[in-house]
Amino acid sequence: MASRRQPFTPCKLYIDGADGLSAGDYIVTSGGSAYLVQATRPSPSKPERLYLDCLRWVPDQIPQDARCYQLNWYRR
């Protein structure tokens, strides 16, 4: 089983093509991870890319009325 990171710890992510994503939104992955977006900033070189400051989150604690985005991980 893969090791899991501790919830409610900060992390940095980037995402391409997530129109409308903003602070306060949640990201959920197909692997069962979840993140609360705390801040976004555009990439200076790639207009479609957003850099995110996030908190790792417990998927079961996402509010029912929250905006959630599905994120799929791809190998580089």
C-alpha positions in Angstrom: 0.0 0.0 0.0 1.3 3.5 -0.9 2.2 5.8 2.0 -0.1 8.6 2.6 0.8 12.2 3.5 -0.6 13.6 6.7 -3.8 15.6 6.3 -3.9 19.4 6.8 -0.3 19.8 5.8 0.6 22.4 3.2 1.7 21.5 -0.3 2.3 23.1 -3.7 0.7 21.8 -6.9 0.2 23.0 -10.4 -2.6 22.3 -12.8 -3.2 23.0 -16.4 -6.6 24.0 -17.9 -8.6 24.3 -14.7 -10.7 27.3 -15.7 -12.5 28.9 -12.7 -10.4 27.2 -10.0 -9.9 29.6 -7.1 -9.1 29.7 -3.4 -11.6 27.8 -1.4 -12.2 25.1 -4.0 -11.3 21.5 -3.5 -9.4 19.1 -5.7 -10.1 15.4 -5.5 -7.9 12.7 -7.2 -8.9 9.3 -8.5 -6.5 7.8 -6.0 -8.5 9.2 -3.1 -6.5 12.2 -2.2 -8.0 15.6 -1.6 -6.7 19.2 -1.4 -8.1 22.5 -0.3 -6.9 25.3 -2.6 -5.7 28.3 -0.5 -4.1 30.5 -3.2 -3.7 30.4 -7.0 -1.2 32.3 -9.2 -0.8 32.1 -13.0 2.4 30.8 -14.5 4.4 33.6 -16.1 5.4 31.4 -19.1 2.3 29.1 -19.6 -1.0 30.9 -19.6 -3.0 27.7 -19.2 -1.1 26.7 -16.0 -2.0 27.7 -12.4 0.3 27.3 -9.4 -1.5 26.3 -6.3 -0.9 26.6 -2.6 -3.0 23.8 -1.0 -3.7 22.0 2.2 -3.9 18.2 2.1 -7.5 17.4 3.0 -9.6 14.4 4.2 -12.0 13.6 1.4 -14.8 12.7 3.9 -14.6 16.2 5.4 -15.3 18.1 2.2 -18.5 20.1 2.6 -21.5 18.9 0.5 -21.9 22.3 -1.2 -18.2 22.8 -2.0 -16.9 23.2 -5.5 -14.7 20.2 -6.4 -12.5 19.6 -9.3 -11.4 16.1 -10.4 -7.6 15.8 -11.0 -6.0 12.9 -12.8 -2.2 12.3 -12.3 -0.1 11.4 -15.2 3.5 10.2 -15.3 6.0 12.6 -16.7 
